[in-house]
Amino acid sequence: MPDMRFSRVMSLLGALAVAGCGGGGGGSVLTVTAVPVPAPTLAPGADRIAYATLGGTRGTPVTITAYDRAGAVLYTAQPIAAFGIAFDASGVLWLDRGEFVTYMPDGTPGPVPQVLSGGGSLGAFDAKGTMYTQGATAVSVLRLAGPGYTIVDTLPTTPEPCWTAADGAGRVYVAPCTAGPTPYVRTLGAVSMYSLVTNAPLATNPNATGPVAVDTAGNFYAVYNGAVGVWNAGAFGAAPPGRTLPPGPPGTITSIAVDRGGTAYVIVHPTGTTYTTPSTLYSVAPGATTAVIVQTGFVGQVATSPQ
């Protein structure tokens, strides 16, 4: 199981320079990188963020450095080979490197609760602390009980789930993907919104694909015809989004997150290149008409913390 998770995460990384998930809220700025990078430049009024970068070679050990909003270093964690990051509802950072690793908000290594009967790769946490993991044909729903997380529900998905976001109100968004022409290229499928009450899709939009995210108000974000579309809470369906975010650099959108202040963070990877090609992370503050570049480099995934 650990080897399967690591292989699947790295496969998704190679495909679109991504691994599947995001957290919620807004918190410390976290950089995962194999080489020193400048402190990020945050959008005016933006909350703090977390993002992961690689060193340009697959499996390169990475160092985790957290920044506060002013750009000062908060902590540096030990180098590990990891990809796949998400914050839980308490602001604890989880990394999926084949097995789970956690870091507390102050940067110290944290305990890793048992993940019982979950399987699959790290997908997301919702605002209530529920964990979602992604297997080959289903999204598992896990809640903390006693010494660890145990599975309480399963959402069968076809094809394979590659990104998951949940709003804490029982709505779970799943973006699938299938094998492409090479082991590191995936074909994206249409996003579906599931209900934890019925365990079945409530709506599917044929033009919406992953990556996906939700904000603290429950608004849903996904790629729509090459841009980031935003649907109001519970309004996702076959219709176009209510609004789209101002575009950033051209390329393939590979990760989306939204902080508690409503600032969206989007990673764009140059289309037609490999996972070793530098990407761009940019932000769009609420009501902004232009995007601001936050960081460039081997940026692979962005997540936000509720702390």
C-alpha positions in Angstrom: 0.0 0.0 0.0 2.7 2.6 0.8 4.5 1.9 -2.4 1.3 2.2 -4.4 0.5 5.6 -2.9 4.0 7.0 -3.6 3.9 5.7 -7.2 0.5 7.1 -7.8 1.4 10.5 -6.4 4.5 10.7 -8.4 2.7 9.6 -11.6 0.2 12.5 -11.2 3.1 14.8 -10.5 4.8 13.8 -13.8 1.5 14.1 -15.7 0.7 17.7 -15.0 3.2 18.6 -12.3 0.6 18.0 -9.7 -0.6 15.7 -6.9 -4.2 15.7 -6.3 -5.4 17.7 -3.3 -5.8 20.9 -1.3 -6.7 21.9 2.2 -8.8 24.7 3.4 -8.6 28.1 5.1 -5.4 30.1 5.3 -2.3 29.8 7.5 1.5 29.7 7.4 3.3 30.0 4.1 5.1 26.7 3.4 7.7 26.1 0.7 8.8 22.6 -0.1 12.0 22.9 -2.2 15.3 21.2 -2.9 17.2 24.5 -3.3 16.8 27.9 -1.5 14.2 30.1 -3.0 13.4 33.8 -2.3 10.6 34.5 0.2 7.3 34.7 -1.7 5.6 37.9 -2.7 2.0 37.8 -1.4 -0.8 39.7 -3.0 -1.9 42.9 -1.1 -4.3 41.9 1.6 -3.8 38.2 0.9 -3.7 35.6 3.7 -0.8 33.2 4.1 -0.4 30.1 2.0 1.5 26.9 1.6 3.0 25.5 -1.6 5.4 22.7 -2.6 8.2 22.7 -5.1 10.6 20.0 -6.3 14.2 20.3 -7.2 14.0 19.3 -10.8 14.6 15.6 -10.6 12.0 13.0 -9.7 12.2 11.9 -6.0 14.6 14.6 -5.0 14.6 15.1 -1.2 13.0 18.4 -0.3 13.3 20.9 2.6 10.2 22.4 4.1 10.4 26.1 5.0 7.5 28.1 6.4 7.2 31.8 6.0 5.0 34.3 7.9 3.0 36.9 6.0 5.9 39.4 6.1 8.3 36.8 4.5 10.2 35.9 7.6 11.2 32.3 8.1 9.0 30.6 10.7 10.6 27.1 10.7 12.5 24.7 8.6 11.6 21.0 8.7 13.8 18.0 8.0 14.5 17.1 4.3 12.3 14.3 3.1 11.3 12.9 -0.3 7.6 13.8 -0.4 4.9 15.1 -2.6 1.3 15.6 -1.8 0.4 18.1 0.9 -2.7 19.1 2.8 -3.6 20.8 6.0 -6.2 19.3 8.3 -8.7 21.4 10.2 -6.3 22.1 13.1 -3.5 23.5 10.8 -1.4 20.3 11.0 0.4 19.8 7.7 0.2 16.3 6.2 2.6 15.0 3.6 2.0 11.8 1.6 5.3 10.2 0.7 4.0 6.7 0.5 3.4 6.8 4.2 1.9 9.9 6.0 4.1 12.4 7.7 2.8 15.4 9.8 4.2 18.7 10.9 2.7 20.9 13.7 2.0 24.6 13.0 5.3 25.5 14.7 7.2 23.2 12.3 8.0 20.4 14.7 7.4 16.8 13.5 3.9 15.7 14.7 2.3 12.4 15.5 0.7 10.5 12.7 -2.7 9.1 13.7 -3.5 5.7 12.4 -5.3 5.8 9.1 -7.5 2.7 9.4 -8.9 1.0 6.3 -8.5 4.1 4.2 -5.9 3.3 1.6 -5.1 5.4 -1.4 -3.4 8.7 -1.7 -4.0 11.8 0.4 -6.9 13.8 -1.1 -8.2 16.5 1.2 -9.6 17.5 4.6 -12.8 19.4 5.0 -13.7 22.1 7.5 -15.0 19.6 10.0 -11.8 17.6 10.0 -13.0 14.7 7.8 -10.2 13.1 5.7 -10.7 12.0 2.1 -8.3 9.6 0.4 -8.2 8.6 -3.2 -8.0 5.0 -4.4 -8.2 3.5 -7.9 -12.0 3.4 -8.1 -13.3 5.3 -5.0 -12.9 8.2 -2.6 -12.8 7.0 1.0 -14.3 9.2 3.7 -12.5 8.9 7.1 -13.2 10.5 10.5 -11.0 10.7 13.5 -12.1 8.2 16.2 -10.0 7.0 19.1 -6.4 6.5 18.0 -6.8 7.3 14.3 -8.9 7.9 11.2 -11.3 5.1 10.2 -13.4 4.8 7.1 -17.0 5.7 7.5 -18.1 6.0 3.9 -17.0 5.3 0.3 -17.8 7.2 -2.9 -17.5 4.9 -5.9 -16.0 6.9 -8.8 -15.3 6.2 -12.4 -12.7 6.8 -13.7 -10.0 7.1 -11.1 -10.3 10.1 -8.7 -7.3 12.4 -9.0 -8.5 15.5 -7.1 -10.9 15.9 -4.2 -12.4 18.9 -2.4 -15.1 18.9 0.2 -17.0 21.9 1.8 -18.0 20.4 5.2 -21.7 20.6 4.3 -21.8 17.1 2.8 -20.8 18.1 -0.7 -17.7 16.3 -2.1 -16.2 17.3 -5.5 -14.3 14.6 -7.4 -12.2 15.2 -10.5 -11.2 12.0 -12.3 -8.4 11.2 -14.7 -7.4 8.2 -16.8 -4.1 6.9 -18.2 -2.8 8.9 -21.2 -0.3 8.2 -24.0 2.6 8.0 -21.5 2.9 7.0 -17.8 3.3 10.7 -17.0 0.4 12.1 -19.0 -3.2 11.8 -17.8 -6.4 12.4 -19.6 -8.8 14.6 -17.4 -12.4 13.7 -16.8 -15.5 15.8 -15.9 -15.9 16.9 -12.3 -18.9 15.5 -10.3 -20.4 16.7 -7.1 -21.3 13.9 -4.7 -23.6 13.9 -1.7 -22.5 12.1 1.5 -26.2 11.4 2.0 -26.8 9.4 -1.2 -23.2 8.5 -2.1 -24.0 9.3 -5.7 -23.2 12.2 -8.0 -25.7 15.0 -7.8 -24.3 16.9 -10.8 -21.6 16.6 -13.4 -20.3 19.4 -15.6 -18.7 18.1 -18.8 -16.5 21.2 -19.2 -15.2 21.2 -15.6 -12.0 19.3 -14.8 -9.4 19.2 -12.0 -7.7 20.5 -10.1 -10.5 21.5 -7.6 -10.8 23.5 -4.4 -13.5 25.0 -2.1 -13.3 28.2 0.0 -14.6 28.8 3.5 -18.0 29.9 2.2 -18.4 26.7 0.3 -17.8 28.2 -3.2 -16.3 25.7 -5.6 -13.4 26.2 -7.9 -12.4 24.0 -10.9 -10.8 24.4 -14.3 -13.5 25.4 -16.8 -12.5 25.6 -20.5 -8.9 26.4 -19.5 -9.7 29.1 -16.9 -10.5 28.8 -13.2 -14.3 28.9 -12.8 -16.1 29.6 -9.5 -19.5 28.3 -8.6 -21.5 29.6 -5.6 -21.9 27.1 -2.7 -24.2 24.2 -3.8 -24.7 25.7 -7.3 -22.4 23.4 -9.2 -24.1 21.8 -12.2 -24.0 21.5 -15.9 -24.2 25.3 -16.3 -21.1 27.5 -16.7 -19.6 29.0 -13.5 -21.0 32.2 -12.0 -17.6 33.8 -12.6 -14.0 33.1 -13.7 -10.8 34.3 -12.2 -8.5 36.7 -14.1 -6.0 34.6 -16.1 -2.4 34.2 -15.1 0.4 33.0 -17.3 -0.6 30.7 -20.2 -0.3 27.0 -19.7 -1.9 24.1 -17.9 -3.5 24.8 -14.5 -2.2 22.1 -12.1 -3.3 23.2 -8.6 -5.8 25.5 -7.0 -6.3 26.6 -3.3 -8.2 29.4 -1.6 -7.3 30.9 1.7 -9.7 32.0 4.5 -9.6 35.6 3.2 -10.8 34.5 -0.2 -7.6 34.9 -2.1 -7.2 32.2 -4.7 -3.8 30.6 -5.5 -3.3 28.9 -8.9 -0.3 27.0 -10.3 0.3 27.0 -14.1 2.7 24.6 -15.8 3.8 25.4 -19.3 1.8 23.3 -21.7 3.7 20.6 -23.6 6.7 20.4 -21.3 7.9 18.0 -18.6 7.6 18.0 -14.8 11.2 19.4 -14.6 10.0 22.7 -16.3 9.5 25.6 -13.9 5.9 26.5 -13.2 4.3 29.7 -11.9 2.2 30.2 -8.8 0.0 33.3 -8.9 -2.7 34.7 -6.7 -6.0 36.5 -7.2 -7.3 38.6 -4.3 -11.1 39.0 -3.9 -12.5 41.4 -6.4 -9.1 41.7 -8.2 -9.1 42.1 -12.0 -5.5 41.0 -12.4 -3.3 38.2 -11.1 -0.1 38.6 -9.1 2.9 36.2 -9.5 3.8 34.8 -6.1 6.6 32.4 -7.0 8.2 30.7 -9.9 10.2 27.4 -10.0 9.4 23.8 -9.8 6.1 24.6 -8.1 3.9 21.5 -8.0 1.1 22.0 -5.5 -0.5 24.7 -3.4 -2.5 24.3 -0.2 -3.8 26.6 2.5 -4.1 26.2 6.3 -6.9 27.3 8.6 -4.4 28.6 11.2 
